[in-house]
Amino acid sequence: MTSDLSKQPNIGKDTESKLIQVGICSYEELRAVGTEQAFLRLQTLDPGACIQLLYGLEGAIEGIQATSLSAEKKKELREFHRMANK
């Protein structure tokens, strides 16, 4: 299957493959699903999915490198990550 996911920042072939496995097959689908829901879907494949993956998904949606996310956005994502791992 051809996908444009790996053309986005922070999305490598492995993450692209996993996103496709959980039903997210394009950048538009990723944007529609959103960072948090995409992460929760990926956790079904990898229950130990790390915060860096969450940052990467958000960065991909925003079109920036994960390292460029604002401190406030990273804080929100850390809080979500804690809740998702309870």
C-alpha positions as CSV (number, residue, x, y, z in Angstrom):
1,M,0.0,0.0,0.0
2,T,1.3,3.4,-0.9
3,S,1.2,6.0,1.9
4,D,2.3,9.6,2.3
5,L,2.8,9.2,6.0
6,S,6.6,8.7,5.9
7,K,6.9,12.0,4.0
8,Q,5.8,13.8,7.2
9,P,8.3,14.9,9.8
10,N,9.0,12.3,12.5
11,I,7.3,9.4,10.7
12,G,9.7,6.7,9.6
13,K,8.9,3.5,7.8
14,D,8.3,1.6,11.0
15,T,5.9,4.1,12.4
16,E,4.2,4.4,9.0
17,S,3.8,0.6,8.9
18,K,2.3,0.6,12.4
19,L,-0.1,3.4,11.6
20,I,-1.3,1.5,8.5
21,Q,-1.8,-1.6,10.7
22,V,-4.1,0.4,13.0
23,G,-6.1,1.9,10.1
24,I,-4.4,5.2,9.6
25,C,-3.3,5.1,6.0
26,S,-2.6,8.7,5.0
27,Y,-1.6,12.1,6.4
28,E,-5.2,13.3,6.1
29,E,-6.4,10.3,8.2
30,L,-3.7,11.0,10.8
31,R,-4.9,14.7,11.0
32,A,-8.5,13.6,11.2
33,V,-7.9,11.0,13.9
34,G,-5.6,13.3,15.9
35,T,-2.5,12.7,17.9
36,E,-4.0,11.2,21.0
37,Q,-6.3,8.8,19.3
38,A,-3.6,7.7,16.9
39,F,-1.3,7.1,19.9
40,L,-4.0,5.0,21.6
41,R,-4.4,2.9,18.5
42,L,-0.6,2.4,18.3
43,Q,-0.6,1.3,21.9
44,T,-2.7,-1.7,20.8
45,L,0.4,-2.9,18.9
46,D,3.0,-1.6,21.3
47,P,1.6,-1.2,24.9
48,G,5.0,0.4,25.9
49,A,4.8,3.1,23.3
50,C,6.9,6.0,24.5
51,I,6.4,9.7,24.9
52,Q,8.7,10.3,21.9
53,L,6.3,8.6,19.7
54,L,3.5,10.9,21.0
55,Y,5.7,13.9,20.4
56,G,6.5,12.6,16.9
57,L,2.9,12.2,16.0
58,E,2.0,15.7,17.1
59,G,5.0,17.1,15.2
60,A,3.9,15.2,12.1
61,I,0.4,16.7,12.3
62,E,1.8,20.2,12.9
63,G,4.4,19.7,10.1
64,I,7.4,20.3,12.4
65,Q,10.1,18.3,14.1
66,A,9.1,16.9,17.5
67,T,12.0,18.9,19.0
68,S,10.3,22.1,17.9
69,L,7.0,21.5,19.8
70,S,6.3,24.2,22.4
71,A,6.9,23.6,26.1
72,E,3.2,23.9,26.7
73,K,2.3,21.3,24.0
74,K,4.9,18.9,25.4
75,K,3.4,19.4,28.9
76,E,-0.1,18.6,27.6
77,L,1.3,15.5,25.8
78,R,3.1,14.3,28.9
79,E,-0.1,14.6,30.9
80,F,-1.9,12.6,28.3
81,H,0.8,10.0,28.2
82,R,0.6,9.5,32.0
83,M,-3.2,9.1,31.7
84,A,-2.9,6.7,28.8
85,N,-0.5,4.5,30.7
86,K,-2.6,4.1,33.9
